[in-house]
Amino acid sequence: MFQETLAFLLLCLSAGFIIKQRHLLPEDAFKKVNKFILYFTIPAITLEKISQIDLKIEFLAPTISGWGFFILAGLFFGILKYLYKWDKKTWAALTLGCGLGNTSFVGYPVTKLLFGDQGLQYAIFVDQPGTFACLSTLGIGLAAYASGEKLTIKNMIWQLITFPAFTCFFIALMMPSEIFRDIELGGIQILKILSYIGSWTNPLAFLSIGMQFSFSFSEINTKQFGWGLVYKLLLGPLVFWTIFYFSGLKGMIYDVSVIELAMPPMITAFIIATEYNLSPKLSASLVNYGLPLSAVTLYLWGIFLK
């Protein structure tokens, strides 16, 4: 099953790349695919998985790890900024791009492949109250600070609570699980409907990624690029694995937290960095090359954690 699923996702990735190279669809077609994923399939996954779990204190670990990874990135790249005399925008671009991972588009499919449905439940805690909430608050604040723009706390909170998947996360936490199991629409259980909609996330995400891939590597500082991906794919996740291991925290929930932190740079963070003019070429290269390189590092992480 693992091999068949992986082969299918790679086929979707290849199809997206062919669509882009052959100009079979408009250049910005991937944006429509992304919106469908963000507004329909990921919220469906969130409602399905989170509504059926019992909250435990251990769920704080994946949530906090998403925030901690970003803060550690700010400190790490801050030291490199001082050593290499980088400017503030470069520091912010590296912190945004490599402090926040692609924990949903890539993270959900990879986590499900490695750890199954239970692992996917844990991944949602890294993604929604962890990585995404961090992006919508500290991430936006950092981008505004580095670009010299002003941003109000009210605007940051509004962006967070109006994001569909984040809203669904809290709806699923507050509503009784029986509602999703017992109520039917057209004779079909709501939980099964949500599961079907959510199942489109993996193929559509890989199709979208393929449609966005580029080999552009011009005018990039290789030292900044190299340190960024070393932290994102190897060093940062290793720090958190070490913390978990020597704290005696073992089990799938901690392994999932580490694998989620090891995901390639977040596409949404790249978009924000571009909008705020924070080294956009560096940010683009981290996303473009982070994904194929992460295929190797995630494979190694999978072996290591198993």
C-alpha positions in Angstrom: 0.0 0.0 0.0 2.8 2.4 0.9 4.6 1.9 -2.5 1.3 2.3 -4.4 0.4 5.5 -2.6 3.9 7.0 -3.0 3.9 6.1 -6.8 0.5 7.8 -7.2 1.6 11.0 -5.4 4.8 11.1 -7.5 2.6 10.7 -10.6 0.5 13.7 -9.5 3.7 15.7 -8.9 5.0 14.8 -12.4 1.6 15.7 -13.9 1.8 19.1 -12.3 5.3 19.7 -13.6 4.2 18.6 -17.2 1.2 21.0 -17.0 3.5 23.8 -16.2 6.2 23.0 -18.8 3.7 22.4 -21.6 1.5 25.4 -20.6 -1.6 23.2 -20.6 -3.2 25.6 -18.0 -2.8 29.3 -17.2 0.4 30.0 -15.2 -1.5 30.9 -12.0 -3.8 27.8 -12.2 -2.1 26.4 -9.1 -3.5 29.2 -7.1 -7.0 27.9 -7.8 -5.9 24.4 -6.7 -4.3 25.8 -3.5 -7.5 27.7 -2.7 -9.6 24.5 -3.1 -7.2 22.7 -0.7 -7.1 25.5 1.8 -10.8 26.2 1.9 -12.3 22.7 1.4 -10.0 19.6 1.7 -7.8 20.6 4.7 -10.8 21.9 6.7 -12.5 18.6 6.0 -9.5 16.6 7.2 -9.4 18.8 10.3 -13.1 18.3 11.1 -12.8 14.6 10.6 -9.7 13.8 12.6 -9.9 16.4 15.4 -13.6 15.7 16.1 -12.8 12.0 16.9 -10.0 12.4 19.4 -9.9 12.9 23.1 -7.7 15.8 24.2 -4.6 14.9 26.2 -1.9 16.9 27.8 0.6 15.3 25.3 -1.0 17.3 22.4 0.8 20.4 23.7 4.1 18.9 22.5 3.3 19.1 18.7 1.7 22.5 19.2 4.5 24.0 21.1 7.1 22.5 18.8 5.7 24.5 15.9 6.2 27.7 17.8 9.5 26.7 19.3 11.0 25.8 15.9 10.2 29.3 14.6 11.7 31.1 17.6 14.8 28.9 17.4 15.1 29.8 13.7 15.0 33.5 14.6 17.8 33.0 17.1 19.9 30.8 14.8 19.7 33.1 11.8 20.2 36.1 14.1 23.6 34.7 15.1 24.4 34.0 11.4 23.2 37.6 10.6 25.7 38.9 13.1 28.6 36.7 11.9 28.1 37.2 8.1 26.8 40.8 8.3 23.5 40.0 6.6 20.8 42.6 6.4 17.5 42.5 8.3 15.4 41.5 5.4 17.6 38.4 4.7 17.4 37.4 8.4 13.6 37.8 8.2 13.3 35.8 5.0 15.3 32.9 6.4 13.4 32.9 9.6 10.1 32.9 7.8 11.0 30.4 5.1 13.0 28.0 7.3 11.3 28.5 10.7 8.0 27.5 9.2 7.5 24.2 7.4 5.1 22.9 4.7 3.3 21.0 7.4 0.0 20.6 5.5 0.6 20.4 1.8 3.5 18.1 2.1 3.3 17.3 5.8 -0.1 15.6 5.8 0.6 13.2 2.9 4.1 12.2 4.2 2.9 11.8 7.8 0.0 9.6 6.7 2.4 7.5 4.6 4.7 7.0 7.5 2.4 6.9 10.5 -1.1 6.3 9.2 -4.4 8.0 10.3 -3.3 8.3 14.0 -0.1 10.1 13.0 -2.2 12.5 10.8 -4.2 13.5 13.9 -1.0 14.5 15.7 0.2 16.3 12.5 -2.8 18.6 12.6 -1.7 19.9 16.0 1.7 20.8 14.6 0.1 22.5 11.6 -3.0 24.4 12.8 -2.4 25.7 16.4 1.3 25.4 15.9 2.8 26.4 12.5 -0.1 28.2 11.0 -1.0 30.2 14.2 2.7 31.1 14.5 2.8 32.3 10.9 -0.4 34.4 11.3 1.0 36.2 14.4 4.8 36.1 15.0 5.4 35.5 11.3 3.3 38.4 10.0 4.7 40.6 12.8 8.3 39.7 11.8 7.6 40.4 8.1 6.1 43.8 8.9 9.0 44.7 11.3 11.7 43.8 8.7 10.0 45.7 5.9 9.4 48.8 8.1 5.6 48.5 7.8 3.1 48.7 10.7 0.7 45.9 11.5 -1.9 45.9 14.3 -2.6 43.1 16.7 -6.3 43.2 15.6 -5.4 42.5 12.0 -3.2 39.6 12.9 -5.8 38.0 15.1 -8.5 38.5 12.4 -6.4 36.8 9.8 -5.9 33.9 12.1 -9.5 33.3 13.2 -10.9 33.7 9.7 -8.7 31.0 8.2 -11.0 28.1 7.4 -8.9 25.2 8.7 -8.0 27.0 11.9 -11.7 27.8 12.5 -12.6 24.2 11.8 -10.0 23.1 14.2 -11.7 24.8 17.1 -15.2 23.8 15.9 -14.1 20.2 16.0 -12.7 20.6 19.5 -15.8 22.1 20.9 -18.6 20.0 19.2 -19.5 16.5 20.5 -17.9 13.8 18.3 -21.3 12.0 18.1 -22.6 14.8 15.8 -20.1 13.8 13.1 -20.6 10.1 13.6 -24.4 9.9 14.0 -25.8 12.6 11.7 -26.3 11.7 8.0 -26.7 13.7 4.8 -28.5 11.9 2.1 -28.1 8.6 4.0 -24.3 9.1 4.2 -22.5 9.6 7.5 -21.0 13.2 7.8 -17.7 11.6 8.9 -17.5 9.6 5.6 -18.3 12.7 3.6 -15.5 14.6 5.3 -13.2 11.7 4.8 -13.9 11.6 1.1 -13.4 15.4 0.6 -10.2 15.2 2.7 -8.8 12.4 0.6 -8.4 14.8 -2.3 -5.7 16.8 -0.3 -2.8 14.5 -1.2 -3.1 14.3 -5.0 -4.1 17.9 -5.3 -1.3 19.1 -3.1 1.3 17.2 -5.1 -0.3 18.4 -8.4 0.0 22.0 -7.2 3.6 21.6 -6.0 4.5 20.2 -9.4 2.8 23.2 -11.1 4.9 25.6 -9.1 8.3 23.9 -9.4 11.1 25.9 -11.0 14.8 25.3 -11.6 15.7 29.0 -11.2 18.8 29.6 -9.1 20.1 32.9 -10.3 21.6 35.6 -8.0 21.3 33.5 -4.9 23.7 33.7 -2.0 24.7 30.0 -1.6 25.8 30.5 2.0 22.3 31.9 2.9 20.6 29.2 0.9 22.7 26.4 2.3 22.4 27.4 6.0 18.6 27.9 5.5 18.0 24.3 4.3 20.5 22.8 6.7 18.5 24.3 9.6 15.1 23.5 8.1 15.7 19.9 7.0 18.3 18.6 9.4 19.6 20.8 12.3 16.3 22.2 13.6 14.5 18.8 13.7 17.5 17.2 15.3 17.5 19.8 18.1 13.8 18.9 18.9 14.4 15.2 18.6 17.3 15.6 21.1 15.0 17.5 23.5 12.3 14.9 23.3 14.8 12.0 23.6 16.7 13.2 26.7 13.4 14.3 28.3 12.2 10.8 28.1 9.4 11.8 25.7 8.9 8.8 23.3 6.1 7.6 21.1 4.4 8.4 17.8 3.2 11.8 18.8 6.8 13.0 19.3 8.1 11.2 16.2 5.3 12.9 14.2 6.3 16.3 15.7 9.9 15.8 14.5 8.9 14.6 11.0 6.6 17.6 10.6 9.3 20.0 11.7 11.6 18.4 9.0 9.2 19.3 6.2 10.4 21.7 3.4 10.0 25.5 3.7 6.4 26.7 3.8 4.9 28.0 0.5 2.7 30.5 2.3 5.6 31.9 4.2 7.4 32.4 0.8 4.3 34.3 -0.5 4.3 36.6 2.6 8.1 37.2 2.3 7.5 38.2 -1.4 4.7 40.5 -0.5 6.9 42.3 2.1 9.9 42.3 -0.3 12.0 40.2 2.0 14.7 38.7 -0.3 12.1 37.2 -2.7 14.7 35.4 -4.9 16.2 33.7 -1.8 12.8 32.8 -0.5 11.8 31.3 -3.9 14.9 29.2 -4.2 14.3 27.8 -0.7 10.9 26.6 -1.7 11.9 25.4 -5.2 14.8 23.3 -4.0 13.7 22.6 -0.5 11.0 20.2 -1.8 13.2 17.8 -3.9 16.0 17.9 -1.3 13.5 17.1 1.5 12.5 13.9 -0.4 15.9 12.6 0.6 16.1 14.0 4.1 12.5 12.9 4.9 13.3 9.4 3.7 16.3 9.4 6.1 14.2 10.8 8.9 11.6 8.2 8.3 14.2 5.4 8.7 15.7 7.0 11.7 12.4 7.5 13.6 11.1 4.1 12.8 
